[in-house]
């Protein structure tokens, strides 16, 4: 399963700089984010199988 989010430019730091980076949410679901000025950012959460919906110990400490 995958999840796609859009963040408006008002919620981003340095929204005018185009870039792409990897990250994860609070449930350890990996993500790829792409900032597209002036539209905002698109964040794609993915992992093999279903996305996690419960907090994981290794991610809670982050």
C-alpha positions in Angstrom: 0.0 0.0 0.0 1.1 3.5 -0.7 0.1 6.9 0.5 0.6 10.2 -1.3 0.5 13.6 0.5 0.8 17.2 -0.7 2.2 20.0 1.6 1.5 23.6 0.6 4.4 26.0 0.4 3.3 27.8 3.6 4.2 24.6 5.6 7.7 24.2 4.1 11.0 25.7 5.0 12.9 27.1 2.0 10.0 26.3 -0.3 11.7 28.1 -3.2 14.6 25.6 -3.4 13.8 22.5 -5.5 15.1 19.3 -3.9 14.3 15.7 -3.2 15.1 13.7 0.0 14.2 10.5 1.9 12.7 10.3 5.3 10.2 8.4 7.4 7.1 9.0 9.4 6.4 8.3 13.1 5.5 4.7 12.2 8.8 4.0 10.4 7.2 4.0 6.9 9.8 5.2 4.5 9.1 8.2 2.4 10.4 10.2 -0.6 9.7 13.9 -0.7 10.1 16.3 -3.7 9.8 20.0 -3.3 8.5 21.7 -6.4 8.5 25.5 -6.2 6.1 27.3 -6.0 3.6 24.4 -5.8 4.8 22.9 -2.5 5.9 19.3 -1.8 4.7 15.9 -2.7 5.5 13.1 -0.2 5.2 9.5 -1.1 5.1 6.9 1.7 5.8 3.3 0.6 7.0 -0.1 1.8 6.4 -3.7 0.7 3.1 -4.8 2.1 0.7 -2.6 4.1 1.9 0.6 5.7 2.4 0.4 9.5 -0.3 2.1 11.6 1.1 1.6 15.1 4.1 3.3 16.7 7.3 1.3 16.6 9.9 1.4 19.5 12.8 2.2 17.2 10.9 5.1 15.7 9.4 6.4 19.0 12.8 7.4 20.3 13.5 9.6 17.2 
